[in-house]
């Protein structure tokens, strides 16, 4: 092969390489880039479709359960009065206290306030203190949950009477005055009496009040204890 033929062959191969490289950068590379972009778009749309399908499934579940949800909302609305009705609530608590066997009941309501997250109802914090055994306390809590009025228990503290738990966690209720000690033999079958404090919230839904608006409730400023029956004076 002559030198001229070899140069022509080299130039021909070089030209083919230039054509291939130009084809790749000018045509094939942009085409591959567009294909990658389409693949990413397809992946994103598939993810959106799966998310929408999940939302549809959740809405379908809500639709199927809507009768039960409406029934529960109706039951809850019946348990939320339109007025604070604290005296009525105190009477209800006294009744369940008597049924549970607890004693020395004290009910101390606080001031009404709008919920932190907003809403068309008001909450009233209530502190309840009493003496009773552990089983009596559990029975009291169960009856509180089943009250005709909606009550949410937020905290329960108790300790043995009259000893505090420790220096950091003192007894929530002021122990009664010490009585003269009697020489008796401890009965291990008898439960130790407890001093109990329960923090709870009760609710009311004032009519005609904008959502989240402040409402002043006629709550007592002092602790409420069970009323003693009035004694009538009889003449001889």
Secondary structure, 3 states (H helix, E strand, C coil): CCHHHHHHHHHHHHHHHHHHHHHHHHHHHHHHHHHHHHHHHHHHHHHHHHHHHHHHHHHHHHHHHHHHHHHHHHHHHHCCECCCCHHHHHHHHHHHHHHHCCEEEEEEEEEEEECCCCCCCEEEEEEEEEEECHHHHHHHHHHHHCCCCCEEEEEEEEEECCCCCCCCCCCCCCCCCCCCCCCCCCCCCCCCCEEEEEEEEEEECCCCCCCCCCCCCCCCCCCEECCCCCCCCCCC
